[in-house]
Amino acid sequence: MSEFAWISRRHALAGGGALAGLAACDRKLPEARRMGLDETGMARLEADLKGHVAKGQPPGLVAYVARGEQVRIIPAGTMTLGGTAPVRADTIFRLASMTKPITAVAAMMLVEAGKLRLDEPIDRLAPELANRRVLKRPDGPLDDTVPAKRPITLEDVLSFRLGWGIDFNPEAPFVKASAELPGFGMPNPAAPYTPDAWMKAMGALPLQAQPGERWLYTAGSNVLGVLVARAAGQPLETFFQERILGPLGMVDTGFHVPADKMDRLITGYMNQDGKLVPFEPYNGLYAKPPAFPAGDSGLVGTAADYGAFARFMFTGLAPDGRRLLSVESLKAMTTNRLTPAQMKDGEMILGPGRGWGLGLGVQVAASPSGVQPGAYGWDGGFGTSWFNDAAKGLTGILLTQRVFDSPEPPPVHADFQRDAYGAAA
């Protein structure tokens, strides 16, 4: 149903808000200001979450549910497995691939500013990726290629159809050559690349598919992050802070955890032989700014912070009423771009009935957990998930520290999504 972590010793895939302007926005939610949450439904949701925590799956979590003017934040469990320190509402989690929609918003802001164009080849800002060659076969030798039929466009990058992404064949030469590059494995803030060095390394690789041909996960958001920085003329983290995180009041979100907040970073766990074990060394890697701020997976943050971003996605407005992104850009982002064949090809990660817009997943048919058509959002393989349903004015965010280890997230996420809809009935 979502992004997942494919755990192995060598290679793994990890990788409110604008209430003040809600009524005035020209993209009004139906009866938004009268929408609310059912108390019985919310009690069921909280009980189900605590039931999962009681089983240690996960040890701790924070849930965020919002509808209309009602916002509920529910912390449960402990910061460590078997520990006593309780999870708090302001506990910091590794957001992993829930970074992607924020990177996409940054790109769309620059499109609106005229510094990027969806239909423009990226060669102007990424000369390293000009004149691409494409593998004849995804599992073929790296030098067995044909010329790309056309350049990669910004829309290709945002829609993950640029020609690069995760391949689950560990014997393929491309997989071996890309295994250590950010965007082809588990998020790693210690990756020894600067943005320019990463682009140079990418430029040395052929594409796995022709531009526009296949939906491939997840490297596109890292290409996008570099393009944003180059178009804006400032580091990605600076653009995020000045244009998105600051205006939305996302005070605990960033590419690392400052020293005075490290006690709020929850311990992360992965499944190993049926037991949860800490996924070291990642616990300590977020203590300093990374050399490569990964647009696909690099952020950490809190439920309240991401709730502010999620609610912004309904309106494009900051809490003070300033417009940060147009209704037209929001619609473009949250409209499925994939063909049925591309959705089927990417189903192992997208899940059944899910397409992709510009930088996030779009529900085309109801999900097994009841997320309805038209809803959008994305998940993070370190244990997080988010959806927005504009028709119901509903936002659901669940942050846990339990890494996904199968194509389906742990049951707590499915139960949360089902219960959130139940509370909005």
C-alpha positions as CSV (number, residue, x, y, z in Angstrom):
1,M,0.0,0.0,0.0
2,S,2.9,2.4,0.4
3,E,6.6,2.9,0.7
4,F,8.2,0.0,2.6
5,A,11.5,-1.0,3.9
6,W,13.0,-4.2,2.4
7,I,15.4,-5.1,5.2
8,S,18.7,-6.8,4.5
9,R,22.2,-6.4,5.8
10,R,23.3,-4.7,2.6
11,H,20.4,-2.9,1.0
12,A,17.1,-1.5,2.3
13,L,14.3,0.8,1.1
14,A,13.0,3.1,3.6
15,G,13.5,6.0,0.8
16,G,-3.2,22.4,12.7
17,G,-2.2,24.4,9.8
18,A,-4.1,26.9,7.7
19,L,-7.4,27.1,9.7
20,A,-7.3,30.9,9.6
21,G,-7.8,31.0,5.9
22,L,-9.9,27.9,5.4
23,A,-13.3,29.6,4.9
24,A,-11.9,32.3,2.6
25,C,-10.0,30.0,0.3
26,D,-11.5,29.6,-3.2
27,R,-10.9,25.8,-2.8
28,K,-13.4,25.5,0.0
29,L,-13.9,22.1,1.7
30,P,-17.6,21.2,1.7
31,E,-19.1,22.6,4.9
32,A,-15.6,22.7,6.3
33,R,-16.2,24.8,9.3
34,R,-19.1,22.6,10.4
35,M,-17.1,19.4,10.0
36,G,-16.1,17.6,13.2
37,L,-14.9,14.3,14.7
38,D,-17.3,11.8,16.3
39,E,-16.3,11.2,19.9
40,T,-17.2,7.5,19.8
41,G,-15.2,7.0,16.7
42,M,-12.2,8.8,18.2
43,A,-12.5,6.7,21.4
44,R,-12.3,3.6,19.2
45,L,-9.3,4.9,17.3
46,E,-7.4,5.7,20.5
47,A,-8.3,2.3,22.0
48,D,-7.1,0.5,18.8
49,L,-3.8,2.4,18.8
50,K,-3.1,1.7,22.4
51,G,-3.9,-2.0,21.8
52,H,-1.1,-2.1,19.2
53,V,1.2,-0.3,21.5
54,A,0.4,-2.8,24.3
55,K,1.7,-5.5,22.0
56,G,4.9,-3.6,21.3
57,Q,4.0,-3.2,17.7
58,P,5.0,-0.3,17.7
59,P,6.5,0.5,21.1
60,G,5.4,4.2,20.7
61,L,3.5,6.5,18.4
62,V,1.8,9.8,17.9
63,A,-1.4,10.1,15.9
64,Y,-2.9,13.3,14.5
65,V,-6.5,13.5,13.3
66,A,-8.0,16.8,12.1
67,R,-11.3,17.7,10.5
68,G,-12.7,21.2,10.2
69,E,-11.6,23.1,13.2
70,Q,-11.0,20.0,15.4
71,V,-7.5,18.7,15.8
72,R,-6.6,15.7,18.0
73,I,-3.1,14.6,18.8
74,I,-2.8,11.3,20.6
75,P,0.6,10.1,22.0
76,A,0.9,6.5,23.2
77,G,3.6,4.2,24.4
78,T,7.3,4.7,25.2
79,M,10.3,6.2,23.6
80,T,12.1,2.9,23.7
81,L,11.0,-0.8,23.7
82,G,10.6,-1.8,27.3
83,G,11.4,1.7,28.5
84,T,9.6,4.0,30.8
85,A,10.0,7.5,29.2
86,P,6.6,8.2,27.6
87,V,6.1,9.3,24.0
88,R,4.9,13.0,24.1
89,A,2.9,15.0,21.5
90,D,6.2,16.8,20.6
91,T,8.2,13.6,20.1
92,I,10.4,13.8,17.0
93,F,10.3,11.1,14.3
94,R,12.2,10.3,11.2
95,L,9.8,11.2,8.4
96,A,11.7,9.4,5.7
97,S,9.6,9.5,2.5
98,M,7.0,11.9,3.9
99,T,9.8,14.4,2.9
100,K,8.8,13.9,-0.7
101,P,5.6,16.0,-0.8
102,I,7.5,18.9,0.9
103,T,10.2,18.8,-1.8
104,A,7.4,18.8,-4.4
105,V,5.8,21.8,-2.9
106,A,9.1,23.6,-3.0
107,A,9.4,22.8,-6.7
108,M,5.9,24.0,-7.4
109,M,6.6,27.3,-5.6
110,L,9.5,27.8,-8.0
111,V,7.3,26.9,-11.0
112,E,4.9,29.7,-9.9
113,A,7.9,32.1,-9.5
114,G,8.9,31.3,-13.1
115,K,12.2,29.8,-12.1
116,L,11.2,26.3,-13.1
117,R,8.8,24.9,-15.8
118,L,7.1,21.6,-15.8
119,D,7.6,21.0,-19.5
120,E,11.2,22.2,-19.6
121,P,14.1,19.7,-19.9
122,I,16.1,19.7,-16.7
123,D,19.4,20.1,-18.7
124,R,19.7,23.8,-18.0
125,L,20.0,23.2,-14.3
126,A,21.4,19.7,-14.4
127,P,23.9,19.5,-17.3
128,E,25.2,16.4,-15.7
129,L,22.0,14.6,-16.8
130,A,21.9,15.8,-20.4
131,N,22.3,13.4,-23.3
132,R,21.1,10.4,-21.4
133,R,21.7,6.8,-22.4
134,V,19.1,4.1,-21.5
135,L,19.7,0.5,-20.6
136,K,18.4,-1.9,-23.3
137,R,17.3,-4.2,-20.4
138,P,16.9,-3.3,-16.7
139,D,19.1,-6.2,-15.8
140,G,21.6,-5.7,-18.6
141,P,25.2,-4.5,-18.6
142,L,25.7,-0.8,-17.9
143,D,27.3,-0.2,-21.3
144,D,24.5,-1.9,-23.3
145,T,22.4,1.2,-23.9
146,V,20.5,3.2,-26.5
147,P,20.1,7.0,-26.6
148,A,17.2,8.5,-24.7
149,K,14.3,9.4,-27.0
150,R,14.0,12.8,-25.4
151,P,15.4,14.8,-22.4
152,I,14.1,14.4,-18.9
153,T,11.5,17.2,-18.0
154,L,10.7,18.6,-14.6
155,E,7.3,16.9,-14.8
156,D,9.1,13.5,-15.4
157,V,11.1,14.1,-12.2
158,L,8.0,15.1,-10.1
159,S,5.9,12.2,-11.4
160,F,8.8,9.7,-10.9
161,R,8.9,8.9,-14.6
162,L,12.4,10.2,-15.2
163,G,13.8,6.7,-15.7
164,W,15.6,6.0,-12.4
165,G,14.4,4.2,-9.3
166,I,14.4,1.2,-7.1
167,D,14.9,-2.3,-8.7
168,F,14.5,-5.3,-6.6
169,N,16.8,-7.5,-8.6
170,P,20.0,-7.5,-6.4
171,E,22.0,-9.1,-9.2
172,A,21.3,-6.4,-11.8
173,P,24.5,-4.4,-12.6
174,F,22.6,-1.2,-12.2
175,V,21.4,-2.2,-8.7
176,K,25.0,-3.0,-7.7
177,A,26.3,0.3,-9.2
178,S,23.7,2.4,-7.4
179,A,23.4,0.6,-4.1
180,E,25.3,3.3,-2.1
181,L,23.7,6.3,-3.7
182,P,21.1,8.2,-1.8
183,G,17.7,7.5,-3.4
184,F,18.4,3.8,-4.0
185,G,18.4,2.5,-0.4
186,M,17.6,3.3,3.2
187,P,17.8,7.0,4.1
188,N,21.3,7.7,5.4
189,P,22.2,11.2,6.6
190,A,25.9,10.1,6.7
191,A,26.1,9.5,2.9
192,P,29.4,10.9,1.7
193,Y,28.0,13.1,-1.1
194,T,27.4,16.8,-1.6
195,P,24.5,17.6,-4.0
196,D,27.0,18.3,-6.8
197,A,28.9,15.1,-6.2
198,W,25.7,13.1,-6.1
199,M,24.5,14.6,-9.4
200,K,27.9,13.8,-11.0
201,A,27.6,10.2,-9.8
202,M,24.1,10.0,-11.2
203,G,25.3,11.4,-14.5
204,A,27.7,8.5,-14.8
205,L,24.8,6.0,-14.8
206,P,22.4,5.1,-17.6
207,L,18.7,5.4,-17.2
208,Q,16.8,2.3,-16.4
209,A,13.9,3.3,-18.6
210,Q,13.0,5.9,-21.2
211,P,11.8,9.2,-19.8
212,G,8.1,9.1,-19.3
213,E,7.9,5.3,-19.7
214,R,7.8,3.8,-16.2
215,W,7.0,4.9,-12.6
216,L,10.2,4.2,-10.6
217,Y,10.7,5.0,-7.0
218,T,12.5,7.1,-5.2
219,A,15.5,8.9,-6.7
220,G,13.4,11.5,-8.5
221,S,12.9,13.4,-5.3
222,N,16.6,13.7,-4.8
223,V,17.1,15.0,-8.3
224,L,14.2,17.4,-7.5
225,G,15.9,18.6,-4.3
226,V,19.0,19.5,-6.2
227,L,17.0,21.3,-8.9
228,V,15.2,23.3,-6.3
229,A,18.4,24.4,-4.7
230,R,20.0,25.4,-8.0
231,A,16.9,27.2,-9.2
232,A,16.5,29.1,-5.9
233,G,20.2,29.8,-5.6
234,Q,20.3,28.6,-2.0
235,P,20.7,25.3,-0.1
236,L,17.6,23.1,0.0
237,E,17.4,23.3,3.7
238,T,17.4,27.1,3.6
239,F,14.7,27.2,1.0
240,F,12.6,24.8,3.0
241,Q,13.0,27.0,6.1
242,E,12.3,30.3,4.5
243,R,9.4,29.3,2.2
244,I,7.7,26.4,3.9
245,L,8.7,25.4,7.4
246,G,8.9,28.9,8.8
247,P,5.7,30.2,7.3
248,L,3.8,27.1,8.4
249,G,5.2,27.2,12.0
250,M,6.9,23.8,11.6
251,V,9.4,24.6,14.3
252,D,10.7,21.0,14.9
253,T,11.1,19.9,11.3
254,G,14.5,19.9,9.6
255,F,17.3,17.7,8.2
256,H,18.8,17.1,11.6
257,V,17.9,17.3,15.3
258,P,19.6,20.1,17.3
259,A,21.4,19.1,20.5
260,D,18.8,20.7,22.7
261,K,16.1,18.5,21.1
262,M,17.9,15.2,20.9
263,D,16.1,13.8,23.9
264,R,12.9,14.1,21.9
265,L,14.1,11.9,19.0
266,I,12.4,8.5,19.4
267,T,14.5,5.3,19.1
268,G,13.8,3.5,15.8
269,Y,13.3,-0.3,15.5
270,M,13.2,-2.8,12.7
271,N,12.0,-6.4,12.7
272,Q,14.7,-9.1,12.8
273,D,13.8,-12.8,13.1
274,G,10.4,-11.8,14.6
275,K,11.8,-9.4,17.2
276,L,12.2,-5.6,17.1
277,V,15.8,-4.4,17.3
278,P,17.2,-0.9,17.0
279,F,18.3,0.0,13.5
280,E,21.7,1.3,14.4
281,P,23.6,3.3,13.4
282,Y,20.7,5.5,12.2
283,N,19.7,6.6,15.7
284,G,22.7,8.9,16.0
285,L,23.0,10.1,12.4
286,Y,20.4,12.9,12.7
287,A,22.5,14.8,15.3
288,K,24.2,16.9,12.7
289,P,23.4,18.5,9.3
290,P,23.9,16.1,6.4
291,A,26.2,16.8,3.6
292,F,23.4,15.7,1.2
293,P,20.0,17.0,2.3
294,A,17.9,14.2,0.8
295,G,14.7,15.5,-0.9
296,D,13.3,12.1,-0.9
297,S,13.7,11.1,2.8
298,G,15.9,13.4,4.9
299,L,13.5,15.2,7.2
300,V,12.7,14.6,10.9
301,G,9.7,16.3,12.6
302,T,6.6,16.1,14.8
303,A,3.0,15.2,14.3
304,A,1.9,18.8,14.9
305,D,4.4,20.1,12.4
306,Y,3.4,17.6,9.7
307,G,-0.2,18.4,10.5
308,A,0.4,22.0,9.7
309,F,1.8,21.0,6.3
310,A,-1.0,18.5,5.6
311,R,-3.7,21.2,6.4
312,F,-1.8,23.7,4.2
313,M,-2.2,21.2,1.3
314,F,-6.0,21.7,1.5
315,T,-5.7,25.5,0.9
316,G,-2.2,26.7,-0.1
317,L,-2.5,29.2,2.8
318,A,-0.2,29.9,5.7
319,P,-1.9,30.1,9.2
320,D,-1.8,33.9,8.9
321,G,-3.7,33.8,5.6
322,R,-0.8,34.4,3.2
323,R,-1.0,32.4,0.0
324,L,2.1,30.2,-0.3
325,L,0.9,28.0,-3.3
326,S,-2.0,28.4,-5.7
327,V,-5.1,26.3,-5.9
328,E,-4.0,25.3,-9.5
329,S,-0.7,24.0,-8.3
330,L,-2.3,22.0,-5.5
331,K,-4.7,20.5,-8.0
332,A,-1.8,19.6,-10.3
333,M,0.0,17.9,-7.5
334,T,-2.9,15.9,-6.3
335,T,-4.1,14.6,-9.7
336,N,-3.0,11.2,-10.7
337,R,-0.5,11.3,-13.6
338,L,0.0,7.6,-14.2
339,T,-1.6,5.3,-16.8
340,P,-3.2,2.1,-15.6
341,A,-0.2,0.2,-16.9
342,Q,2.2,2.4,-14.9
343,M,0.2,2.0,-11.8
344,K,0.2,-1.8,-12.2
345,D,4.0,-1.7,-12.8
346,G,4.5,0.2,-9.6
347,E,1.9,-1.6,-7.5
348,M,4.5,-3.3,-5.2
349,I,5.2,0.2,-3.7
350,L,2.2,2.2,-4.7
351,G,-0.3,-0.4,-3.5
352,P,-3.5,-1.4,-5.2
353,G,-5.6,1.5,-6.6
354,R,-3.0,4.1,-6.0
355,G,-1.5,6.4,-8.5
356,W,1.0,9.3,-8.3
357,G,0.6,13.0,-8.8
358,L,3.5,15.5,-8.5
359,G,5.5,14.3,-5.6
360,L,2.8,12.3,-3.7
361,G,0.5,9.3,-3.9
362,V,-3.1,9.8,-5.2
363,Q,-5.8,7.2,-4.4
364,V,-7.7,6.2,-7.5
365,A,-9.7,3.4,-6.0
366,A,-10.5,2.7,-2.3
367,S,-7.5,1.2,-0.4
368,P,-7.8,-2.0,1.6
369,S,-7.8,0.2,4.7
370,G,-10.6,2.4,3.4
371,V,-8.8,5.5,2.2
372,Q,-11.1,6.8,-0.4
373,P,-10.6,7.8,-4.1
374,G,-9.4,11.3,-4.4
375,A,-7.5,11.2,-1.1
376,Y,-3.7,11.8,-1.4
377,G,-0.6,11.6,0.8
378,W,2.4,9.4,1.3
379,D,4.2,7.2,3.8
380,G,7.7,6.9,5.3
381,G,9.4,3.5,5.5
382,F,10.8,4.3,9.0
383,G,7.2,3.9,10.2
384,T,5.0,6.9,9.3
385,S,1.9,7.6,7.1
386,W,-0.2,10.5,6.0
387,F,-3.4,11.0,4.1
388,N,-5.7,14.0,3.2
389,D,-9.3,13.5,2.1
390,A,-10.6,16.9,0.8
391,A,-14.1,15.6,0.3
392,K,-14.3,14.9,4.0
393,G,-12.0,17.6,5.2
394,L,-10.1,14.9,6.9
395,T,-6.3,14.6,7.7
396,G,-4.8,11.5,9.3
397,I,-1.1,11.2,10.3
398,L,0.4,8.4,12.2
399,L,4.0,8.5,13.3
400,T,5.7,5.4,14.7
401,Q,9.3,4.3,15.0
402,R,8.7,0.7,13.6
403,V,10.3,0.3,10.2
404,F,8.0,-1.2,7.5
405,D,9.3,-4.7,6.5
406,S,6.8,-5.7,3.9
407,P,4.9,-4.2,1.0
408,E,2.1,-3.6,3.5
409,P,2.7,-1.3,6.5
410,P,2.2,-2.9,10.0
411,P,-1.5,-3.3,10.9
412,V,-1.5,-0.3,13.2
413,H,-1.5,2.0,10.1
414,A,-4.4,0.2,8.4
415,D,-6.4,0.3,11.6
416,F,-5.6,3.9,12.1
417,Q,-6.8,4.9,8.6
418,R,-10.0,2.9,8.9
419,D,-10.7,4.3,12.4
420,A,-10.0,7.9,11.2
421,Y,-12.6,7.5,8.5
422,G,-15.0,6.0,11.1
423,A,-14.6,9.1,13.2
424,A,-15.4,11.3,10.3
425,A,-18.6,9.5,9.3
